[in-house]
Amino acid sequence: MNEFFALNECVGGVTAPQGFVAGGIYCGVRKAKKDLAMIRSTIPANVAAVFTLNKTQAAPILVDKHQLQQSQTCSAVVVNSGSANACTGERGLNDAWETVDVSARALGIPREQVMVASTGVIGQYLPMEKIVAGIEQLSGQLTREGDKDAAEAIMTTDTYSKEVAVQFTIGSSVVTIGGMAKGSGMIAPNMATMLAFLTTDAALTRQVLQKALSRANNRSFNRITVDGDMSTNDMALILANGLAQNKPINDHTEEFQLFSSALEYVMIKLAKMIVRDGEGATKLIEVLVTGAGSEEQAAQAARAVANSNLVKTAIHGADANWGRILAAVGSSGIDFNPDAVEISIGNVPVLKKNYEIVLDEEKARNALLQENVILTINLHQGQHSARFWTCDLTKEYIHINASYRS
């Protein structure tokens, strides 16, 4: 249940909403694992997306931005793992467009109705013969049960697939939102090395859909960090086909608030899965900053703490080093009074106002030994708050990334 309204989780991931099918297969981009996924809406769906802010953007990002200018709707998304098709120049761009064209022919849909995505090693060309053969095979195998295969096919260093689906009521209509995501390394706002694909059978215009996605993205995928590195391929994309037959959702309405809250719930759930699966991670860390002068200031402070390697390594070692936390807030750039700050680890207070240390080492260590660690930082400057999610930094992270290409 969600705190805002009756929200029920259900099975199915991206195929949970009406009118969506999916699938995933091995086509040979990777050595052995599934590496090609496809999502299809049985009718054209309104589409909205957000992309990485990295100036070095992969070919699929450039293609999708063009597609969004050509069409308000989308019928299919095609994703490969194993190769990012980034920093591949004209050839990479041509390969991305060939993926669009082959998919459109295989599915019998217009060219402008196809979006593409890639994830994997930067600087490697796509093996297009294998991609083309895979698309032709996969296009005939899409089902309502194909969500798990699709979620597995977009993984790279992920250790598990990431899916969420929820149902709720708008008026007399049952609306469903489903999603899948990948990501475990090169994770930093804004956004993270991640792909996220969301589907819904709700009826709403592209403009309203974009507003809901952008707002939810700012409170989910833009508030996670694993290692502080920003990817070339990040995107979050949502398709809305309207098959729930609800009265179309308009901005500034109660229905928009319901839909936005449900979408935010799904995206935060996926975001936390990404962080929990951070490369080498053993702990999910939630940084909650309260008592800020604005939500933006709270988020800025929380981001600084979540990005601090010193904080992340201390938590990995179950060291209640509150000085590192306060130092990270101090380096965030916000205006606050350090004398007024209070810090807790879980439900264990460690620092009160005026630098009064109330640390119980044993209780704090026990709190830090949990798989889910919550750091609460009260600035006592205002009424606003924000949450950020990260993970501990371990030796295994170095091992994974020292041999990523092999």
Secondary structure, 3 states (H helix, E strand, C coil): CCCCCCCEECCCHHHCCCCEEEEEECCCCCCCCCCEEEEEEEEEEEEEEEECCCCCCCHHHHHHHHHHHHCCEEEEEEEEEEECCCCCHHHHHHHHHHHHHHHHHHHCCCHHHEEEEEEEECCCCCCHHHHHHHHHHHCCCCECCCHHHHHHHCCCCCCCCEEEEEEEEECCEEEEEEEEEECCCCECCCCECCEEEEEECCCECHHHHHHHHHHHHHCCHHHECCCCCCCCCCEEEEEECCCCCCCCECCCCHHHHHHHHHHHHHHHHHHHHHHHCCCCCCCEEEEEEEEECCHHHHHHHHHHHHCCHHHHHHHHCCCCCHHHHHHHHHCCCCCCCHHHCEEEECCEEEEEHHHEECCCHHHHHHHHCCCEEEEEEECCCCCEEEEEEEECCCHHHHHHHHCCCC
